[in-house]
Amino acid sequence: MIETTFLSGGTTCAAWHLPGAGDAFLTDAGRPCVVMAHGFGGTRDTGLLGYAEGFAAAGLDVLLFDYRGFAGSGGAPRQLVSYRRQRADYRAAIAAARALDGVDPDRIALWGTSYSGGHIVPVGVRDGRIAAGLSLTPAMDGLSALLALARHGGPRRLLPLITNGVRDALRAVTRRSPHYLPVVGLPGSTAVITAPGAVEDYQALAGPTWRNQVTARTALVVAFNRPIRFASRVRFPLLVQIGDNDAVAPPAAAHRAADKAGRHAHVRTYPVDHFDVYDGPWQQRALADQITFLGQHLGGTVTTTSAKQHGEGPVRRSRRFATPTPPGPLKEVTR
């Protein structure tokens, strides 16, 4: 694993480059590269390295980066979640990945989870050369998420977020230091994510650079982050992995986005909540499905030892799995 940097909007973004092992995906043009970043307020050392190392072991290069304003990346204000800025960072990371030695610039795959699982849709559409996309428990429609929040928590749940957001926005206008909210909090608290168990789940995954805070103004723009609007323009193979019990990113919005992407989308569902895919057997299951999918669409040999050890199985539309499924035949499915 190589520590590296690239520029986005004139600011340095910190990243890890993991070179691929073996020759399963190697051609004369080089290896594919998976470009990865975390979701809402996450950092690269928080639950993502297992995926990155799995891809590298399977023979893919990986560029895993932190957004501007987070962890080792530069930029101010710190901890600002801006979907526009994060998408721009993805575009800069793609350019950096294409310039890496040994990387095939025409076989770039985008990987995202939660908030970034939505980002890869408009980023991939705008790029026009993306070879594949992997969207894990994605946040595809901020408006739907906000409406769901209002239905379950009522105005009393939304009002503190809006009030704190306005307070922070006013501080930004007057060039004062940001006002922050927790990323995750206990049910009933004033935090962005208050689903039951979210605090314990996030803290179990948190790396040393993660901070449980985001600028409060973030709450004012979540509803405007709507990757679903770009889904009908997807022209690259897209694996959408949905948690049936996801209490953070509405599963229905992910299904609608996949429907809009038509034959380019491949859906796999799992009986899990939002944070269950970052560790344990469901992380292994999700990773195995991703490696299989990339083998189908990036020309790799998916029967390598590194892929098989993750429980390689078919990529297909499925309603539910009671436990991680055993290895099975590779199957291409169109929608």
C-alpha positions in Angstrom: 0.0 0.0 0.0 1.5 3.3 -1.2 0.6 6.7 0.4 0.0 9.2 -2.4 -1.7 12.5 -3.2 -3.5 14.2 -6.0 -4.9 17.7 -6.6 -8.6 18.5 -6.6 -9.6 22.2 -7.1 -6.0 23.1 -6.2 -6.2 21.3 -2.9 -4.3 18.1 -2.0 -6.3 14.9 -1.5 -4.6 12.1 0.4 -5.0 8.6 -1.0 -3.7 5.0 -0.8 -2.6 3.2 -4.0 -2.9 -0.6 -3.7 -1.2 -2.2 -6.7 -3.0 -5.4 -8.0 -1.4 -8.8 -7.4 -1.0 -11.5 -10.1 -2.2 -11.3 -13.7 -5.9 -12.1 -13.5 -6.9 -8.7 -14.9 -3.6 -7.9 -16.6 -3.5 -7.0 -20.3 -1.0 -5.2 -22.5 -2.7 -2.0 -21.6 -2.2 -2.6 -17.8 -4.6 -3.4 -15.0 -8.0 -1.9 -14.2 -8.2 0.5 -11.2 -11.0 0.8 -8.7 -11.4 4.3 -7.5 -12.9 4.4 -4.0 -14.1 6.9 -1.3 -16.3 6.7 1.7 -19.9 7.9 2.3 -21.3 10.7 4.4 -18.5 12.0 6.7 -16.5 8.8 6.4 -12.7 8.4 5.9 -10.6 5.9 4.1 -9.5 4.2 7.3 -13.1 3.5 8.4 -14.3 0.1 7.1 -13.0 0.4 3.6 -9.6 -1.2 3.6 -11.0 -4.7 3.6 -12.6 -4.0 0.3 -9.5 -2.3 -1.1 -7.2 -5.2 -0.1 -9.7 -7.7 -1.5 -9.6 -6.0 -4.9 -5.8 -5.8 -4.9 -5.6 -9.5 -4.0 -7.8 -10.3 -6.9 -5.5 -8.4 -9.3 -7.0 -4.9 -9.5 -5.2 -1.7 -8.7 -7.1 0.5 -6.2 -7.0 4.2 -5.4 -8.7 4.9 -2.1 -8.9 8.6 -1.2 -10.2 11.1 1.4 -12.3 14.0 0.3 -11.1 17.6 0.7 -11.6 18.7 4.3 -11.3 15.2 5.8 -8.5 13.2 7.4 -5.2 13.7 5.7 -6.5 15.8 2.8 -6.2 19.5 2.8 -9.0 22.1 2.4 -11.3 24.2 4.6 -13.6 24.3 6.2 -12.9 20.9 7.8 -15.6 18.3 7.8 -17.8 20.0 5.2 -20.0 17.5 3.4 -20.7 19.0 0.0 -22.0 16.5 -2.6 -20.8 18.8 -5.4 -17.3 19.0 -4.0 -17.1 15.3 -3.3 -18.2 14.5 -6.8 -15.4 16.9 -8.1 -12.9 15.0 -5.9 -14.0 11.7 -7.5 -13.4 13.2 -10.9 -9.9 14.3 -9.8 -9.2 10.9 -8.4 -10.2 9.3 -11.7 -7.7 11.5 -13.5 -5.1 10.5 -11.0 -5.9 6.8 -11.4 -5.6 7.0 -15.1 -2.1 8.4 -14.8 -0.8 5.7 -12.5 1.9 3.4 -13.8 0.5 0.1 -15.0 -3.1 1.2 -15.0 -5.3 0.7 -18.1 -7.0 4.2 -18.4 -10.0 2.6 -20.2 -10.7 0.2 -17.4 -11.6 2.5 -14.4 -14.2 1.2 -12.1 -16.0 3.4 -9.5 -16.8 2.1 -6.1 -19.0 3.9 -3.6 -20.9 3.3 -0.4 -23.8 5.1 1.1 -23.5 8.8 0.1 -20.7 7.9 -2.4 -22.7 5.0 -3.6 -24.9 7.6 -5.1 -22.0 9.9 -6.2 -20.7 7.3 -8.7 -23.8 7.5 -10.8 -23.5 11.2 -11.9 -19.7 11.0 -11.8 -19.7 8.0 -14.1 -22.3 9.5 -16.4 -20.3 12.7 -16.8 -17.0 10.9 -17.3 -18.3 8.8 -20.2 -15.4 6.3 -20.1 -16.1 4.5 -16.8 -15.9 0.7 -17.4 -18.0 -0.4 -14.3 -19.6 0.9 -11.2 -20.1 -0.7 -7.8 -22.8 1.0 -5.6 -23.0 -0.4 -2.1 -26.1 0.4 0.1 -26.4 3.6 -1.9 -28.0 6.9 -1.0 -29.7 7.6 -4.3 -32.2 10.2 -3.4 -31.7 12.8 -0.6 -35.2 14.1 -0.9 -36.6 10.6 -0.3 -34.4 10.2 2.7 -35.5 13.5 4.1 -39.2 12.7 3.6 -38.7 9.3 5.3 -37.0 11.1 8.2 -40.0 13.5 8.4 -42.5 10.5 8.4 -40.7 8.6 11.1 -39.6 11.5 13.3 -42.0 14.3 12.5 -41.2 18.0 12.4 -39.5 17.8 15.8 -36.8 15.6 14.2 -36.2 18.0 11.3 -36.4 21.3 13.0 -33.2 21.0 15.1 -31.3 20.0 12.0 -32.6 23.0 10.0 -32.0 25.4 12.9 -28.4 24.2 13.4 -27.9 24.3 9.6 -29.0 27.9 9.4 -26.8 28.8 12.4 -23.8 27.4 10.6 -24.6 29.0 7.3 -24.8 32.4 8.9 -21.4 31.8 10.5 -20.0 31.0 7.1 -21.4 34.2 5.6 -19.8 36.2 8.4 -16.5 34.2 8.1 -16.6 32.7 11.5 -15.6 29.2 12.5 -18.1 26.4 11.5 -20.8 25.1 13.8 -20.8 21.3 13.8 -23.3 18.5 14.3 -22.4 14.8 15.1 -22.5 12.5 12.1 -24.1 9.8 14.3 -26.0 10.0 17.5 -28.4 8.1 19.7 -32.1 8.0 18.7 -33.7 11.3 19.5 -30.5 13.3 19.6 -29.6 16.1 17.2 -27.3 14.3 14.8 -27.5 13.6 11.1 -27.8 9.8 11.5 -29.8 8.6 14.6 -30.9 5.2 13.5 -30.8 2.6 16.3 -27.4 1.1 16.7 -25.7 3.6 14.4 -23.4 5.0 17.1 -22.1 1.6 18.1 -21.8 0.4 14.5 -19.9 3.5 13.3 -17.6 3.6 16.4 -16.7 -0.1 15.8 -15.5 0.7 12.3 -13.9 4.1 13.0 -10.3 4.6 12.1 -8.0 7.0 13.8 -8.7 9.9 11.4 -12.5 9.7 11.6 -14.3 12.5 13.5 -17.9 12.4 14.6 -18.8 15.8 13.2 -19.8 17.6 10.1 -20.6 21.2 9.4 -24.2 21.8 10.3 -24.9 23.5 7.0 -24.8 20.1 5.4 -28.3 19.4 6.7 -29.7 22.1 4.5 -28.5 20.6 1.2 -29.0 16.8 1.7 -32.4 16.9 0.0 -30.7 18.4 -3.2 -28.4 15.4 -3.5 -30.4 13.3 -6.0 -28.2 10.9 -8.0 -31.4 9.1 -9.1 -31.9 11.9 -11.6 -28.9 10.7 -13.5 -29.7 7.0 -13.4 -31.5 6.9 -16.8 -28.3 8.2 -18.4 -26.1 5.4 -17.1 -24.3 3.5 -19.9 -21.8 1.5 -17.9 -22.5 -1.8 -16.1 -23.6 -0.9 -12.6 -23.9 -3.3 -9.6 -26.3 -2.0 -7.1 -26.1 -3.8 -3.7 -29.1 -3.0 -1.5 -29.7 -3.8 2.2 -33.3 -4.8 2.6 -33.3 -3.6 6.2 -31.3 -0.4 5.6 -32.5 2.3 8.0 -30.2 5.0 6.7 -30.3 4.9 2.8 -33.9 4.1 1.7 -33.8 0.8 -0.2 -36.8 1.8 -2.3 -34.8 4.7 -3.8 -32.0 2.4 -4.8 -34.4 0.1 -6.5 -35.9 3.0 -8.4 -32.5 4.2 -9.5 -31.6 0.7 -10.8 -34.9 0.5 -12.7 -34.1 3.8 -14.3 -30.7 2.5 -15.4 -32.4 -0.3 -17.1 -30.3 -3.1 -18.6 -27.1 -1.5 -17.4 -28.0 -2.1 -13.7 -27.6 -5.4 -11.9 -29.2 -5.6 -8.5 -28.3 -7.8 -5.5 -30.2 -7.6 -2.2 -29.1 -8.7 1.2 -31.0 -9.0 4.5 -28.8 -6.5 6.2 -28.9 -3.0 7.7 -26.7 -0.1 6.6 -23.6 -0.8 8.6 -23.6 -4.6 8.2 -21.5 -4.6 5.0 -18.3 -3.2 6.4 -17.2 -6.2 8.5 -17.9 -9.9 9.0 -19.6 -12.4 6.6 -21.8 -9.8 4.8 -18.7 -7.7 4.0 -17.1 -10.9 2.5 -20.3 -11.7 0.6 -20.6 -8.2 -0.8 -16.9 -8.1 -1.8 -17.2 -11.5 -3.5 -20.1 -10.3 -5.6 -18.1 -7.2 -6.5 -15.1 -9.2 -7.6 -17.3 -11.5 -9.7 -19.0 -8.6 -11.3 -15.7 -6.9 -12.2 -14.5 -10.2 -13.6 -17.5 -10.2 -15.9 -17.1 -6.7 -17.1 -13.4 -5.9 -16.9 -12.1 -9.1 -18.5 -10.6 -10.7 -15.4 -10.3 -14.4 -14.5 -12.7 -14.6 -11.5 -11.6 -18.2 -10.6 -8.4 -17.0 -9.1 -7.7 -18.1 -5.5 -8.1 -14.5 -4.2 -11.6 -14.3 -5.6 -12.7 -17.7 -4.6 -11.6 -17.2 -1.0 -14.3 -14.5 -0.8 -17.1 -17.0 -1.7 -17.5 -16.1 -5.4 -21.1 -16.5 -6.5 -23.5 -15.5 -9.2 -24.4 -11.9 -9.8 -28.2 -11.7 -10.3 -31.3 -10.0 -9.1 -32.4 -11.6 -5.8 -35.0 -10.8 -3.2 -33.2 -12.1 -0.1 -30.4 -14.3 1.2 -30.8 -15.8 4.6 -27.1 -16.4 4.9 -24.1 -15.7 2.6 -24.6 -18.0 -0.4 -22.0 -20.6 -1.3 -20.0 -20.4 -4.6 -22.1 -20.9 -7.7 -21.8 -20.5 -11.5 -21.2 -17.1 -13.0 -24.4 -15.7 -14.6 -24.9 -12.6 -16.7 -28.3 -10.9 -16.2 -29.7 -8.0 -18.1 -32.7 -5.9 -17.0 
